[in-house]
Amino acid sequence: MEMNEILTMQINEVYNSSELLEFGLVEKEVKELPARVFINGTKVYFFEPINNNDLRLYSIINKRSFFL
């Protein structure tokens, strides 16, 4: 990947753990939510676990909305 290549994520696409690291996402522990949640900057990403290593991105919201 070239340095000037912009990484973008798409809703309903499947990503693995190493790809999430490339995007700079940091996992956040959540309770009572059947999802894995990652944060990067001002965005919160919600993933549905597909199997041990794959996650489907199903929602992206603003970080302030998540913590309200």
Secondary structure in CASP SS format (residue, H / E / C, confidence):
PFRMAT SS
TARGET T0000
AUTHOR 0000-0000-0000
METHOD secondary structure of the structure
MODEL  1
M C 1.00
E C 1.00
M C 1.00
N C 1.00
E C 1.00
I C 1.00
L C 1.00
T C 1.00
M C 1.00
Q C 1.00
I C 1.00
N C 1.00
E C 1.00
V E 1.00
Y E 1.00
N E 1.00
S H 1.00
S H 1.00
E H 1.00
L H 1.00
L H 1.00
E H 1.00
F C 1.00
G C 1.00
L C 1.00
V E 1.00
E E 1.00
K E 1.00
E C 1.00
V C 1.00
K C 1.00
E C 1.00
L C 1.00
P C 1.00
A C 1.00
R E 1.00
V E 1.00
F E 1.00
I E 1.00
N E 1.00
G C 1.00
T C 1.00
K E 1.00
V E 1.00
Y E 1.00
F E 1.00
F E 1.00
E E 1.00
P E 1.00
I C 1.00
N C 1.00
N C 1.00
N C 1.00
D E 1.00
L E 1.00
R E 1.00
L E 1.00
Y E 1.00
S E 1.00
I E 1.00
I E 1.00
N E 1.00
K H 1.00
R H 1.00
S H 1.00
F H 1.00
F H 1.00
L C 1.00
END
